Amino acid sequence: MLGSTHGTLTTHFRARVVACGEEPHAAVHSMTAAAAEGDLDVSGRPLHATVPDLDRFFRPESVAVIGASDTEGRPRTGITRQLVAWAERVGARLHPVHPTRESVFGRPCSPSVADLPEQVDLAVLLVGDPLPVIEELGQAKVKFAVAFASGFAETGEEGAAAQARLAAAVERSGLRLLGPNTNLNAFEAFRDDLDGPAIALITQSGHQGRPVYTLQELGVRLSHWAPTGNEADLETADFISYLSQRPEVGAIACYVEGLKDGRSFLLAADRAARAGVPVVAVKVGRTETGARTAASHTGKLTGADQVVDAAMRQFGVIRVDGLDELQDTAALLARARKPQADGVVVYSISGGTGAHFSDLATGAGLKLPTLSEEKQRELHEWIPDYLNVANPVDNGGHPVGDWRGRKIIDAILADPDVGVLICPITGPFPPMSDKLAQDLVDAAETTDKLVCVVWGSPVGTEDAYRTTLLGSSRVATFRTFGNCITAVKAYLDHHRFAASYRSPFDEAPRTPSPSFRKAQALMRPGHQLSEHAAKQLLRAYGIRVPREQLVTSAAAAVRAAGLVGFPVVMKASGARLAHKTELGLVKVGLTSASQVRDAYRELTDVARYEGIELDGVLVCQMIERGVEMMVGVTHDALFGPTVTVGLGGVLVEVLHDAAVRVPPFGEDQVRAMLGELRGRALLEGVRGGPPVDVDALVEVVLRVQRMALELGDDLAELDINPLMVLGRGQGAVALDALAVCR
């Protein structure tokens, strides 16, 4: 029992999600479930996904069609007919409901939900306004409902208000709703004659799932299709959580227009990652800038799509750009076995083709190892000596037409460093290309390694393609170089990720640290902190800052300089002072008392002239040698607190070289962030300079993450810039800091 804690947690969470513009009821549902298990992080958010039991949605025993019709020419009639056929396929009893009809398509018709002959698992609502029906369905203990009606959040503010009313009614009823503004895709006919792991499909726009659905015609199995529509209740995250637990699902393909709740999505992606089920997603909106008014560099650096991209990468979601990439990548990941090695060999009957493909593959980050001299000698038993067989392997054409062709393929696949063999066939050249295709298919049946073919013919009616290649469940066949490379890289990356995945939610802090209590006392709600106060906040979390004193007179400045130690830096310090350098409010390299006195007078004069209220002048230890970095926190409307690290000083404005992650994350993700920076070589030492203390930098990022998690919404922005990372073993020092309290 939760006692009074339950109400406090739920109220807090409602306030959080409403403030972010989210639908509160589903979030509160998952929050309450997590609270009941005591499985919340330090900020009161759930640490595990709530997995809805959707078995009776996809495979109901009984279905009610509200508003059923069999009058020809009516839109509802076509939908009813499709539902009747679907119910017969899945073995469900279908009950039409209509107030004025005695029967529909020969089935007895109930006048209302209350008059149904049995409790039903699923109700399909063919009515313009589903809201009045929801209460009746709840009273009848219906488990699931589907609402096709449009005119909700997709239409603007009035529609969004109507959707909020619908969502509230669904929450009160106890049923789970798909839609509104969804379609019939969940009731499509799936082929039952295909074997192997299947693709499960989730789309917010039904039409965008058609390319994946038609993969069935190429022999790729599809098991589920969830068209989520406006997601008033059931959302993409619910279906990812459920489908990742289904034994028949080999990969989940998603088309996402907007995420309803960032936290729910990450929890679902985490569940899929734990299960080793790859999630491939098209997420539209790459060009959205996520513009906002921000005081810090961090807030200006991190756009909404950059956060989505980082969050997906963090939890192993494979983001692709196009629907063609979605279908090819999902199909490969669903069907291919675990790689035996990460080496890729390109094998072709044309040196030009092999060189072109190899350039593209290497540029995309695939590893093309040079075959050993022993392996090259073996290949030259069947390939003329003047041809290159180091990788790419060029056979010159003729060997594929006889017994030598299969020998070459088997020899390449036998190399322990080779995990993937890719054969680009730029166009049909029978009988040579026919024999090559058959040899590749036959070889694929005898190996656990991945064999890929790119069939470049624009026609696609050739027998070698339609029958030989597509008839094989072991060969992955593509039509373009780009899609093949994208899919193979995703395949290798996914298995590398899955092999080392440790859920960050398992290690997320569940109780506040002693630092949190110290930090709370320093926060000023609704205000920006002065640099001095912001540094005190960092000190509370164990982040090192320079020796410094805040003074209010020239004489005190001189005394402080003597205590801090020359040379010193002097800065104006004020609660509304964000970027001091541009205003001439920073003086560096001061080496004498007279310089300190003059600097104090100049800084205070400039502040008076600019009308800036100061709380004093900082006299700081001067630290010169190191690499300037930036670490910060900002809030994303979807995911909440995010942590950014990048090059600091003026470079942050010039290069915008930064990486972002969504808490919680571990040390491995921090090091991955640093690896993404274009300027990462600076950390390793350039032009004879020594490497810096990367371990200390990692520790600062982790401490900043802890701060973001514990202070939550109370900390609107944090910017440590520059963070001077010193030589190896010497630590890192926050030279400047900006903090904004909410």
ChimeraX attribute file (.defattr): number of C-alpha atoms within 10 A of each C-alpha:
attribute: neighborCount
match mode: 1-to-1
recipient: residues
	/A:1	7
	/A:2	12
	/A:3	7
	/A:4	8
	/A:5	11
	/A:6	14
	/A:7	12
	/A:8	10
	/A:9	19
	/A:10	18
	/A:11	12
	/A:12	14
	/A:13	20
	/A:14	17
	/A:15	11
	/A:16	16
	/A:17	19
	/A:18	13
	/A:19	11
	/A:20	15
	/A:21	12
	/A:22	19
	/A:23	20
	/A:24	23
	/A:25	21
	/A:26	23
	/A:27	23
	/A:28	19
	/A:29	14
	/A:30	18
	/A:31	26
	/A:32	21
	/A:33	16
	/A:34	20
	/A:35	21
	/A:36	13
	/A:37	12
	/A:38	14
	/A:39	18
	/A:40	23
	/A:41	23
	/A:42	19
	/A:43	19
	/A:44	21
	/A:45	20
	/A:46	24
	/A:47	27
	/A:48	22
	/A:49	24
	/A:50	20
	/A:51	18
	/A:52	12
	/A:53	12
	/A:54	16
	/A:55	11
	/A:56	15
	/A:57	20
	/A:58	17
	/A:59	16
	/A:60	21
	/A:61	17
	/A:62	18
	/A:63	27
	/A:64	26
	/A:65	26
	/A:66	24
	/A:67	21
	/A:68	28
	/A:69	24
	/A:70	18
	/A:71	12
	/A:72	9
	/A:73	8
	/A:74	10
	/A:75	12
	/A:76	17
	/A:77	19
	/A:78	16
	/A:79	18
	/A:80	22
	/A:81	16
	/A:82	15
	/A:83	21
	/A:84	21
	/A:85	15
	/A:86	17
	/A:87	19
	/A:88	11
	/A:89	13
	/A:90	14
	/A:91	13
	/A:92	18
	/A:93	15
	/A:94	24
	/A:95	25
	/A:96	29
	/A:97	29
	/A:98	19
	/A:99	13
	/A:100	11
	/A:101	16
	/A:102	14
	/A:103	18
	/A:104	20
	/A:105	15
	/A:106	9
	/A:107	12
	/A:108	15
	/A:109	26
	/A:110	23
	/A:111	18
	/A:112	16
	/A:113	26
	/A:114	14
	/A:115	11
	/A:116	16
	/A:117	11
	/A:118	14
	/A:119	17
	/A:120	24
	/A:121	22
	/A:122	27
	/A:123	27
	/A:124	25
	/A:125	22
	/A:126	22
	/A:127	17
	/A:128	12
	/A:129	17
	/A:130	19
	/A:131	18
	/A:132	11
	/A:133	15
	/A:134	25
	/A:135	17
	/A:136	15
	/A:137	23
	/A:138	20
	/A:139	13
	/A:140	18
	/A:141	15
	/A:142	22
	/A:143	22
	/A:144	24
	/A:145	25
	/A:146	24
	/A:147	23
	/A:148	20
	/A:149	17
	/A:150	18
	/A:151	16
	/A:152	21
	/A:153	19
	/A:154	15
	/A:155	10
	/A:156	10
	/A:157	11
	/A:158	13
	/A:159	15
	/A:160	17
	/A:161	13
	/A:162	16
	/A:163	25
	/A:164	20
	/A:165	14
	/A:166	22
	/A:167	24
	/A:168	18
	/A:169	19
	/A:170	23
	/A:171	20
	/A:172	13
	/A:173	19
	/A:174	17
	/A:175	22
	/A:176	23
	/A:177	26
	/A:178	25
	/A:179	25
	/A:180	28
	/A:181	22
	/A:182	23
	/A:183	22
	/A:184	16
	/A:185	21
	/A:186	20
	/A:187	20
	/A:188	14
	/A:189	16
	/A:190	15
	/A:191	14
	/A:192	10
	/A:193	8
	/A:194	14
	/A:195	13
	/A:196	16
	/A:197	20
	/A:198	24
	/A:199	31
	/A:200	28
	/A:201	30
	/A:202	28
	/A:203	24
	/A:204	25
	/A:205	19
	/A:206	19
	/A:207	12
	/A:208	18
	/A:209	23
	/A:210	15
	/A:211	14
	/A:212	25
	/A:213	24
	/A:214	14
	/A:215	16
	/A:216	18
	/A:217	10
	/A:218	14
	/A:219	17
	/A:220	24
	/A:221	29
	/A:222	29
	/A:223	21
	/A:224	23
	/A:225	26
	/A:226	26
	/A:227	30
	/A:228	30
	/A:229	24
	/A:230	25
	/A:231	24
	/A:232	28
	/A:233	27
	/A:234	20
	/A:235	25
	/A:236	26
	/A:237	24
	/A:238	21
	/A:239	24
	/A:240	28
	/A:241	24
	/A:242	19
	/A:243	26
	/A:244	26
	/A:245	16
	/A:246	14
	/A:247	10
	/A:248	18
	/A:249	23
	/A:250	27
	/A:251	27
	/A:252	30
	/A:253	27
	/A:254	29
	/A:255	25
	/A:256	18
	/A:257	15
	/A:258	15
	/A:259	19
	/A:260	22
	/A:261	23
	/A:262	20
	/A:263	23
	/A:264	25
	/A:265	24
	/A:266	24
	/A:267	23
	/A:268	26
	/A:269	26
	/A:270	26
	/A:271	23
	/A:272	24
	/A:273	23
	/A:274	16
	/A:275	14
	/A:276	20
	/A:277	27
	/A:278	26
	/A:279	29
	/A:280	26
	/A:281	26
	/A:282	20
	/A:283	20
	/A:284	15
	/A:285	13
	/A:286	13
	/A:287	10
	/A:288	11
	/A:289	13
	/A:290	16
	/A:291	12
	/A:292	11
	/A:293	7
	/A:294	14
	/A:295	19
	/A:296	22
	/A:297	25
	/A:298	29
	/A:299	24
	/A:300	16
	/A:301	23
	/A:302	25
	/A:303	19
	/A:304	21
	/A:305	17
	/A:306	19
	/A:307	22
	/A:308	23
	/A:309	17
	/A:310	17
	/A:311	23
	/A:312	22
	/A:313	14
	/A:314	24
	/A:315	26
	/A:316	26
	/A:317	24
	/A:318	23
	/A:319	20
	/A:320	21
	/A:321	12
	/A:322	15
	/A:323	19
	/A:324	15
	/A:325	23
	/A:326	26
	/A:327	25
	/A:328	22
	/A:329	29
	/A:330	29
	/A:331	27
	/A:332	26
	/A:333	27
	/A:334	25
	/A:335	21
	/A:336	20
	/A:337	14
	/A:338	16
	/A:339	17
	/A:340	14
	/A:341	15
	/A:342	21
	/A:343	20
	/A:344	25
	/A:345	29
	/A:346	24
	/A:347	27
	/A:348	25
	/A:349	22
	/A:350	16
	/A:351	18
	/A:352	11
	/A:353	18
	/A:354	22
	/A:355	18
	/A:356	13
	/A:357	21
	/A:358	23
	/A:359	13
	/A:360	14
	/A:361	22
	/A:362	13
	/A:363	11
	/A:364	13
	/A:365	11
	/A:366	21
	/A:367	16
	/A:368	21
	/A:369	15
	/A:370	16
	/A:371	20
	/A:372	14
	/A:373	11
	/A:374	9
	/A:375	16
	/A:376	20
	/A:377	15
	/A:378	16
	/A:379	23
	/A:380	17
	/A:381	12
	/A:382	17
	/A:383	24
	/A:384	15
	/A:385	13
	/A:386	9
	/A:387	13
	/A:388	17
	/A:389	26
	/A:390	19
	/A:391	19
	/A:392	26
	/A:393	25
	/A:394	23
	/A:395	25
	/A:396	16
	/A:397	16
	/A:398	14
	/A:399	19
	/A:400	26
	/A:401	17
	/A:402	12
	/A:403	12
	/A:404	16
	/A:405	21
	/A:406	19
	/A:407	18
	/A:408	23
	/A:409	22
	/A:410	17
	/A:411	13
	/A:412	23
	/A:413	22
	/A:414	14
	/A:415	14
	/A:416	11
	/A:417	19
	/A:418	22
	/A:419	22
	/A:420	24
	/A:421	21
	/A:422	26
	/A:423	26
	/A:424	26
	/A:425	22
	/A:426	20
	/A:427	14
	/A:428	19
	/A:429	11
	/A:430	12
	/A:431	11
	/A:432	17
	/A:433	21
	/A:434	19
	/A:435	20
	/A:436	26
	/A:437	21
	/A:438	18
	/A:439	21
	/A:440	25
	/A:441	23
	/A:442	18
	/A:443	19
	/A:444	23
	/A:445	14
	/A:446	11
	/A:447	13
	/A:448	16
	/A:449	23
	/A:450	25
	/A:451	24
	/A:452	25
	/A:453	26
	/A:454	22
	/A:455	25
	/A:456	17
	/A:457	15
	/A:458	11
	/A:459	10
	/A:460	14
	/A:461	10
	/A:462	14
	/A:463	12
	/A:464	21
	/A:465	23
	/A:466	12
	/A:467	12
	/A:468	19
	/A:469	24
	/A:470	20
	/A:471	14
	/A:472	18
	/A:473	19
	/A:474	25
	/A:475	26
	/A:476	24
	/A:477	24
	/A:478	22
	/A:479	19
	/A:480	18
	/A:481	18
	/A:482	15
	/A:483	20
	/A:484	24
	/A:485	26
	/A:486	19
	/A:487	24
	/A:488	23
	/A:489	19
	/A:490	23
	/A:491	25
	/A:492	20
	/A:493	16
	/A:494	21
	/A:495	20
	/A:496	14
	/A:497	17
	/A:498	18
	/A:499	11
	/A:500	8
	/A:501	15
	/A:502	17
	/A:503	18
	/A:504	18
	/A:505	21
	/A:506	13
	/A:507	13
	/A:508	18
	/A:509	17
	/A:510	18
	/A:511	13
	/A:512	16
	/A:513	14
	/A:514	10
	/A:515	17
	/A:516	18
	/A:517	13
	/A:518	15
	/A:519	19
	/A:520	14
	/A:521	9
	/A:522	14
	/A:523	21
	/A:524	16
	/A:525	13
	/A:526	12
	/A:527	14
	/A:528	25
	/A:529	27
	/A:530	23
	/A:531	24
	/A:532	23
	/A:533	20
	/A:534	24
	/A:535	23
	/A:536	20
	/A:537	24
	/A:538	24
	/A:539	16
	/A:540	19
	/A:541	20
	/A:542	14
	/A:543	20
	/A:544	18
	/A:545	20
	/A:546	17
	/A:547	15
	/A:548	20
	/A:549	20
	/A:550	19
	/A:551	20
	/A:552	14
	/A:553	14
	/A:554	19
	/A:555	14
	/A:556	18
	/A:557	23
	/A:558	20
	/A:559	16
	/A:560	22
	/A:561	26
	/A:562	15
	/A:563	14
	/A:564	18
	/A:565	16
	/A:566	17
	/A:567	17
	/A:568	24
	/A:569	21
	/A:570	26
	/A:571	24
	/A:572	29
	/A:573	28
	/A:574	21
	/A:575	20
	/A:576	17
	/A:577	20
	/A:578	19
	/A:579	14
	/A:580	13
	/A:581	11
	/A:582	8
	/A:583	12
	/A:584	14
	/A:585	22
	/A:586	19
	/A:587	19
	/A:588	14
	/A:589	16
	/A:590	18
	/A:591	14
	/A:592	14
	/A:593	17
	/A:594	12
	/A:595	13
	/A:596	27
	/A:597	16
	/A:598	11
	/A:599	23
	/A:600	28
	/A:601	13
	/A:602	16
	/A:603	22
	/A:604	23
	/A:605	13
	/A:606	15
	/A:607	20
	/A:608	12
	/A:609	9
	/A:610	10
	/A:611	9
	/A:612	16
	/A:613	15
	/A:614	17
	/A:615	16
	/A:616	20
	/A:617	26
	/A:618	24
	/A:619	31
	/A:620	24
	/A:621	23
	/A:622	20
	/A:623	15
	/A:624	10
	/A:625	11
	/A:626	24
	/A:627	21
	/A:628	25
	/A:629	23
	/A:630	28
	/A:631	28
	/A:632	26
	/A:633	30
	/A:634	26
	/A:635	22
	/A:636	20
	/A:637	16
	/A:638	20
	/A:639	21
	/A:640	21
	/A:641	24
	/A:642	24
	/A:643	28
	/A:644	27
	/A:645	26
	/A:646	29
	/A:647	29
	/A:648	24
	/A:649	18
	/A:650	12
	/A:651	15
	/A:652	21
	/A:653	13
	/A:654	10
	/A:655	13
	/A:656	19
	/A:657	19
	/A:658	23
	/A:659	24
	/A:660	29
	/A:661	26
	/A:662	25
	/A:663	22
	/A:664	24
	/A:665	21
	/A:666	18
	/A:667	14
	/A:668	10
	/A:669	17
	/A:670	22
	/A:671	15
	/A:672	13
	/A:673	21
	/A:674	22
	/A:675	13
	/A:676	14
	/A:677	17
	/A:678	15
	/A:679	16
	/A:680	15
	/A:681	12
	/A:682	18
	/A:683	24
	/A:684	14
	/A:685	15
	/A:686	10
	/A:687	6
	/A:688	6
	/A:689	12
	/A:690	15
	/A:691	19
	/A:692	24
	/A:693	21
	/A:694	20
	/A:695	16
	/A:696	20
	/A:697	26
	/A:698	21
	/A:699	17
	/A:700	24
	/A:701	23
	/A:702	20
	/A:703	16
	/A:704	23
	/A:705	25
	/A:706	23
	/A:707	24
	/A:708	28
	/A:709	24
	/A:710	25
	/A:711	21
	/A:712	17
	/A:713	17
	/A:714	16
	/A:715	24
	/A:716	24
	/A:717	26
	/A:718	30
	/A:719	26
	/A:720	28
	/A:721	25
	/A:722	21
	/A:723	27
	/A:724	27
	/A:725	25
	/A:726	24
	/A:727	20
	/A:728	17
	/A:729	12
	/A:730	13
	/A:731	20
	/A:732	29
	/A:733	22
	/A:734	24
	/A:735	21
	/A:736	20
	/A:737	27
	/A:738	26
	/A:739	29
	/A:740	26
	/A:741	17
	/A:742	15
